[in-house]
Amino acid sequence: MKITLEHIGRRYNREWIFRDLNTSFLQGSSYAVLGRNGSGKSTLLQLIAGSLTPSEGTVCYYDAGKPVDGNNIFNHISIAAPYLELIEEFTLSELIDFHFSFKTYRKELDAKAVIELLGFERSKNKPLKYFSSGMKQRSKLALAFCADTPVLLLDEPTSNLDAEGVSWYLNLISGFAQDRLVIVCSNQEHEYSFCGSHIHIADYK
């Protein structure tokens, strides 16, 4: 999988959040998008995910060298972010079943394995509205990492996680990210320390 940004810019009203960003992301590599809070990291990630359109420029997707229609890119992408809402009336088991009615499990995984990976066996039948913010964030990460997609987009992935949760996240990276295109939006070094390439949003103001 390859994602190319060509002269990408995004503005709100008359203010440019970033402009003339040109880069390519390749599967098998990890990238960090860096900048202070409010700098436009999340906006860029949503452009890459196809949930926002650029004010100028083009986002191009390629799978095995062949163009992918942007309307179908959701089949190739998993995303985890603090601002993504969960259906809180669902139990954890129901959430997993619902999510994987749209996505395919990575090899040798199933609902039971996802629950075990989370360590939430005793909470699998609990409605998500009773989960702590940390449990909800871990659930979002598990859904993204365990889906069989070539692209993994992570926005502030350890938000609401304690030290144990951060260690759990880094283990996910080690076990489930090696063969994927990974983009991490962050201003916390422990979240992106494994990334080989850095993009600083401030360079495109």
C-alpha positions in Angstrom: 0.0 0.0 0.0 1.2 3.5 -0.8 -0.4 6.9 0.0 0.8 10.0 -1.8 0.0 13.6 -0.8 0.4 16.1 -3.6 0.4 19.8 -2.7 -2.1 19.1 0.1 -3.6 22.0 2.0 -6.5 22.5 4.4 -8.0 25.7 5.6 -10.8 26.8 7.9 -12.4 30.0 6.8 -9.5 32.1 5.7 -6.8 30.5 7.9 -4.6 27.8 6.4 -3.9 25.0 8.8 -1.2 23.6 6.6 -0.3 24.1 2.9 1.7 22.6 0.0 2.5 19.3 1.8 4.1 16.8 -0.5 5.1 13.3 0.7 4.5 9.6 0.2 3.9 6.9 2.8 4.9 3.3 2.1 3.8 0.1 3.6 6.3 -1.5 5.9 7.4 1.9 7.2 6.3 4.0 10.2 5.8 7.8 10.2 5.3 10.3 13.0 3.3 13.5 12.4 4.5 16.0 15.0 3.3 19.4 16.3 1.8 21.2 19.2 -1.8 20.7 20.2 -4.1 22.4 17.7 -1.4 22.5 15.0 -3.4 20.3 12.5 -2.1 16.8 13.1 -5.6 15.3 13.5 -6.8 17.2 10.5 -4.0 15.8 8.3 -4.8 12.3 9.6 -8.4 12.6 8.7 -7.5 13.8 5.2 -5.3 10.7 4.8 -8.2 8.5 6.1 -10.6 10.0 3.6 -13.0 11.5 6.2 -12.0 15.0 5.2 -11.3 16.5 1.8 -8.3 18.8 1.2 -8.9 22.5 0.4 -6.2 22.1 -2.3 -4.1 19.2 -3.6 -4.8 15.5 -4.0 -4.5 12.4 -1.8 -3.7 9.3 -4.0 -3.9 5.7 -2.8 -2.2 2.7 -4.5 -2.4 -1.0 -3.7 0.2 -3.2 -5.4 0.9 -0.2 -7.8 -2.8 0.1 -8.8 -4.9 3.2 -7.9 -7.5 2.7 -5.2 -10.7 4.7 -5.4 -10.8 7.1 -2.4 -14.5 6.1 -1.8 -13.3 2.5 -1.0 -10.2 3.4 1.1 -11.9 2.5 4.3 -11.4 -1.2 3.4 -7.6 -0.6 3.6 -7.4 1.6 6.7 -7.8 1.2 10.4 -7.8 4.2 12.7 -7.8 4.8 16.4 -8.3 8.3 17.9 -9.6 9.7 21.2 -12.3 11.7 19.3 -13.8 8.6 17.7 -17.0 7.6 19.5 -17.9 4.0 20.5 -21.5 2.8 20.6 -21.9 2.9 24.4 -25.0 0.8 24.5 -23.0 -2.1 23.1 -21.2 -4.6 25.3 -17.6 -5.2 24.4 -18.5 -8.5 22.7 -21.2 -6.7 20.7 -18.8 -4.0 19.7 -16.2 -6.5 18.5 -18.8 -8.4 16.5 -20.1 -5.2 15.0 -16.7 -3.9 14.0 -15.6 -7.2 12.4 -18.8 -7.3 10.4 -17.0 -4.6 8.3 -13.4 -5.6 8.8 -11.5 -8.8 8.5 -9.5 -10.3 11.5 -5.8 -10.5 11.1 -4.6 -14.1 10.8 -5.3 -16.4 13.7 -7.4 -13.9 15.5 -11.1 -13.9 16.5 -13.4 -12.2 19.0 -12.1 -14.4 21.9 -8.5 -13.5 21.0 -9.2 -9.8 20.9 -10.9 -9.9 24.4 -7.9 -11.9 25.7 -5.5 -9.4 24.2 -7.3 -6.6 26.0 -7.4 -8.6 29.2 -11.1 -7.8 29.5 -12.5 -11.3 29.9 -14.5 -10.3 32.9 -15.9 -7.2 31.1 -16.9 -8.7 27.8 -20.6 -8.5 28.6 -20.5 -5.1 30.2 -21.9 -2.1 28.3 -19.2 0.3 27.1 -20.9 3.2 28.9 -19.5 1.6 32.1 -16.0 1.4 30.8 -13.3 3.9 32.1 -11.7 6.2 29.5 -8.6 4.0 29.6 -10.6 0.9 28.8 -12.4 2.6 26.0 -9.1 3.8 24.5 -7.6 0.3 24.7 -10.7 -1.1 23.0 -10.3 1.4 20.1 -6.6 0.4 19.7 -7.4 -3.3 19.8 -10.0 -3.0 17.1 -7.6 -1.1 14.9 -4.6 -3.3 15.4 -6.5 -6.6 15.1 -8.1 -5.7 11.8 -6.4 -7.0 8.7 -5.7 -3.7 7.0 -2.4 -2.6 5.4 -2.7 1.0 6.8 -2.9 1.8 10.5 -3.6 5.4 11.6 -3.1 6.4 15.2 -3.9 9.8 16.8 -2.6 10.3 20.3 -2.7 6.5 20.9 -1.9 6.5 24.6 -4.4 9.2 25.5 -6.1 8.2 28.8 -3.7 5.2 29.3 -1.7 4.7 32.4 1.9 3.3 32.5 0.7 -0.2 32.1 -1.5 0.8 29.2 1.4 2.5 27.5 3.5 -0.7 27.8 0.5 -2.6 26.4 0.4 -0.2 23.4 4.1 -0.7 22.7 3.6 -4.4 22.7 0.8 -4.0 20.1 3.2 -2.1 18.0 5.8 -4.8 18.3 3.3 -7.6 17.5 0.9 -6.1 15.0 2.5 -3.2 13.1 5.6 -4.6 11.5 4.2 -5.3 8.0 1.9 -2.2 7.8 2.0 1.4 6.9 1.8 3.2 10.3 1.2 6.9 10.8 1.2 8.2 14.4 0.1 11.8 15.2 1.6 12.8 18.5 3.6 15.2 20.6 4.7 12.5 23.1 7.9 10.7 22.2 7.0 7.4 23.7 4.0 7.1 21.2 6.2 7.4 18.1 9.7 6.4 19.2 9.6 3.5 16.8 8.9 5.7 13.7 11.6 6.1 11.2 10.4 9.3 9.6 9.0 12.5 11.0 6.8 15.2 9.5 6.6 18.5 11.4 3.3 20.3 10.7 4.9 23.6 11.5 7.0 23.3 8.3 3.9 23.6 6.2 2.3 26.7 7.8 
